[in-house]
Each structure stands twice: as structure tokens, then as C-alpha cells.
């Protein structure tokens, strides 16, 4: 039986949502969640 390898949900979000709007994942993350690491400000 052949294995099915669906795309990762994050890849779909990047291709369908972020790229058409010219957004970068890091910028969206900062708006939604704050700094990626402790000590990065915010």
C-alpha cells in the first residue's frame, strides 16, 4: 500500500496566507506571541 505524505499545515499557511500578503513568519509571530526568545525585548 503506498504511503500518503500530506503537506505540513505550516507550509500551507505560509504558501496560502503569508506569502501572498508579503508577510514573514517571524514578524507574524512577534505580533501574535511576542519575542521568540527570552531577552529579545518586548
C-alpha angles and dihedrals in degrees: 000000000000116000119240115224109191119193119263112262090235091058090054091050091049094049099039102035115016103039096048089053093045092242128147122219093235092055092049091048092053091052094047104035111011128238118001093225134027111265095031093112129253 
